[in-house]
Every structure is written in C-alpha cells, then in structure tokens.
Amino acid sequence: MADKTQANSPAPGDGLIRAGGIVFIIGAVATLVTVAPLFLGIEAFPTYMFVLSMLMGVGFLMAGAGVLRSAAAGRRQARTAGE
C-alpha cells in the first residue's frame, strides 16, 4: 500500500518545534537584555525581565516535546508499513 502523505506536509510535531523555537529566541533575547546591565554598569531591569528569561527553557522544552511527538509518529508509521 502506497503512503498517501505528501512529502512536504507538516508532521505531527512540526508546529510544536516551530513554536518552541520562537519562544526560545524570545527568551534568549530577554536573557541578553537582562544580563546587559552587569556589563554596562547601569541599573538592573525590573523583575518581569527575569521572568521573560525563563521563556528560553520553556521554548526548549516545547521544541523537545515536538521532536518526541514527531519521532513517535514516525515509529507508528514505520510499524504500520511493516505489517
């Protein structure tokens, strides 16, 4: 039986990977902005900037969950193709 999935169609975890990448980049920029006062000798930023820095870890976890979901779908597809 031929596979009916298009080659360029999104896999089950692709959306999570993209969203996780965007959230990670936002968190990385917030981390750089938060650390900048240490090197520039200016007053520290408010607490919400430190909270935004935590988005880097959240984005990493989201992307990791997307990779695991995509791998699970690939295993499922390989298992059904082998039967």
Residue pairs with C-beta under 8 A, 6 or more apart in sequence:
3 77
3 81
11 70
11 73
11 74
12 69
12 70
12 72
12 73
13 65
13 66
13 67
13 68
13 69
13 70
13 71
13 73
14 66
14 70
15 66
16 62
16 63
16 65
16 66
16 69
17 62
17 63
17 66
17 67
17 70
18 66
19 59
19 62
19 66
20 59
20 60
20 61
20 62
20 63
20 64
20 65
20 66
21 59
21 63
22 59
23 55
23 58
23 59
23 62
24 55
24 56
24 59
24 60
24 62
24 63
25 59
26 52
26 55
26 59
27 52
27 53
27 54
27 55
27 56
27 57
27 58
27 59
28 56
30 49
30 52
30 53
30 55
30 56
31 53
31 56
33 45
33 49
34 45
34 49
34 50
34 52
34 53
36 42
37 43
37 44
37 45
